[in-house]
Amino acid sequence: MQGCPIEHNIPGFVNQLSMGNIGAAMQIINEKSNLPAICGRVCPHEKQCEGHCILNKKDNPVKVGRLERFIADFDSDMNLIKERLRPKTRGKVAVIGSGPAGLTVAGDLAREGFNVVVFEGQKEPGGVLMYGIPEYRLPKNIVRREIKKIEALGVTFINDCMVGEKMTVDNMLEHEFDAVFIGSGTAVPKTLDIPGITLYRVLQSSYFLRMVNLYNNGDISRAAVPLLDNEDMAIIGAGNVAMDAARTALRMGANSVTVIYRGTEEDMPALKTEYKEAVEEGVKFLWQSRTVECIGESNTLKAIRVETPEGEKIMPMNRVLISIGSKPANLIVSTSLGINVNENGYVTTKAHPYGMTSRKGVFAGGDVVHTPQTVVLAMREAKQVAKGIAQYVDAVKLLED
């Protein structure tokens, strides 16, 4: 339990499952998580719950993630749990963004009697769960299923609505909402300052993954995916997004994929399991190496110049993906009054009420507040912010009364 960021009652739901009480196990999970079928698939269990299991001494920890996934899938397949809903009379809250943080805030507040409306810029809700994580790791029908459960709590989703363009935070507070939560994530990828970085066929891993997900959803043609059959690809960076991009590229027909990382295998940010699976699938790795130039011809990438421990070398390459992190977009903040950000563009928040920005009634959480983290860490933050929003709305209504 200490290893789980949202402190799941793991002994509780495992015990109920062991006795065949899957409905009771699901009720225990619902006390902490709105997205169990997703967490059961994409959480870094080896660093969290399973990493803290005493049976690691025998190299055989309890497979908490798989058990959680089984319970959540069984519950959905059998339609077991029908939660009693409170009347939505406690207040009205707008949630911007429907990634892990937004969905968590929406679900928690709806259960507490709030009328919640989620505004999503894409045509389907889910954020990074829908457009950033590959299908092989997180099937999109699972994401849609979890969102339907949140809808069943009384949450309204308005898609294709980019806040900052069609409406602003100011509009929301002036008209019908008691509070606003910004959970818009980190939409702007970081780039490198090296020669040739703007060449055609040098692009961001996040864009590549998004296009593949759109293709898998049937929204675009295969020709729109930025990868041709039998291309040689390099990926700069070695986090989990880089592993996702590398393995996805091989699935989409790349001839070879080479991950280039300035550090060693020991200090790479990606999970060891993700790395091992990438190696098994044929991804190559260049450690303690740095890409210093993208070399082009007629404005199109042809090769990269890399500094390695053995010396500098030029590697012919058809495509390069940059995977060195991301930062928040400023569309929402720039169109709203009085929301402060730090020097890196992250929204600053207070401890009391938890998650409130420098503007009264506007809260923020997840990756827009701190550097990008895992799904479950965004959820932990969001659960705290949901409590802060409830306290704030209650207090304002009490003073008005």
Secondary structure, 3 states (H helix, E strand, C coil): CCCCCCCCCHHHHHHHHHCCCHHHHHHHHHCCCCCHHHHHHHCCCCCCCHHHCHHHHHCCCCCHHHHHHHHHHHHHHHCCCCCCCCCCCCCEEEEECCCHHHHHHHHHHHHCCCEEEEECCCCCCCCHHHHCCCCCCCCHHHHHHHHHHHHCCCCEEECCCCECCCECHHHHHHCCCCEEEECCCCCEECCCCCCCCCCECEEEHHHHHHHHHHHHCCCCCHHHCCCCCCCEEEEECCCHHHHHHHHHHHHCCCCEEEEECCCCCCCCCCCHHHHHHHHHCCCEEECCCEEEEEEEECCEEEEEEEEECCEEEEEECCEEEECCCEECCCHHHHCCCCCCECCCCCECCCCCCCCECCCCCEEECHHHCCCCCCHHHHHHHHHHHHHHHHHHHHHHHHHHC
